[in-house]
């Protein structure tokens, strides 16, 4: 199962920094792997692909991504299906909310 590193914020020289995007990918993969629901598996896979394009902008535009990830992980660990559904919906809604800003930044006219 996906794990959260210690919250101290300090990392040793040997340990890589915590990557929220990578952690979310692992969590989503855990959800997909455990789902006995092909529609859910396909939906999460497709939505993940759609959000990869904005990953580079998330840290700047969504500074609370780690807390967002932690809420999803907590729901997953507690097997709180409704809570996880709510958190996943919020996750994707937030990314839809910044999509226009990201597209504007990616535009060759800017």
N, C-alpha and C positions, 0 to 999 in steps of 0.2 A: 504494500500500500504506500501511497505517496506520503512522504514525511516532511515536516517543517524543521529547518535547522534551528539551533538555539537563537533566541531573539536578542542576544547581547549586541548584535551589530558588528562586533569585532570578528575578524577572520584572521587565521594564521597565514603565514606566507605560503604554506603548502595547500591550504584549502581555498577552492575557488569561491568567489562571492556568490551569494544567493541570487539566482536568476528566477524572478517571478514568472516570466513567460515560459521558461522550461518547466517549472513546477506545475503551472496550470496545464501544460501539455501532458505531463505525467498523470495528473489527476484526471484529466479528460480520458486518457487512455485507460486508466483503471476503471472508470465508469463504463466506457465502451466494452472493455473486456468482460465485465461482470454482468452486463445487460443481456438478458435473454429476450431482447426486443430488437429485431432488425431495423425497425423504423428509427428507434432512438439511436442505435449505432450509426446509421447512415446520417441522421440529422446532426449529431455531434461532430462527426467527421467532416461533413460539408461546412458547418459553421466554423470549425477550427480552421479550415483552409481559407475561408473568407477573412478571418481576423489576422492571419499571418502577415498580410500586407501592411497592416497598421501597427504591428508589433514595435517597430522602431520608434514610433511616436507616442506609444502608450505611457512610458515613464514620465515624459514631459507633460502630457495632457491629462493623465489620470494618476496623480501622485499617490493615491491610496490603493494602488493595485495589490500590494501585499496584504492589506487588511481584507480586501475583497476576496483574494485567494484563500485567506485563513477562514473566512466565513463559509466558503464553499467546502473547504476541507473538513471543517468542524461538522457541517451537515452530513457529509459523506461518512465520516467516522461514526457518527451517531445513528446512521441509517435513517436520517430524517428526510424522507422522500419529498415531502411538500416543501420543506425548507430548502432543499437542494434545487428543486424546480424553481422556486422563487429567486434564489441566488443566481442560477444560470440565466434566467430571464433578465435579471438586472444586469448581469455581466454583458450579455449581448446587446441590450438596449443602450448601455453606456458606450459601447463601441459604435453602434449605429449613430449615436449622438455626435461622435467626433469624426465620422466618415467624411463629411463635407469639408471639414477643416483639413483633414489629411489629403483629400483629393486636391484641394486648393494648393497645398504645399507641393504636391507631386506634379502639378501642372507646369509644363515647360514655359509658360508665360510669366511665371513668378520667379 
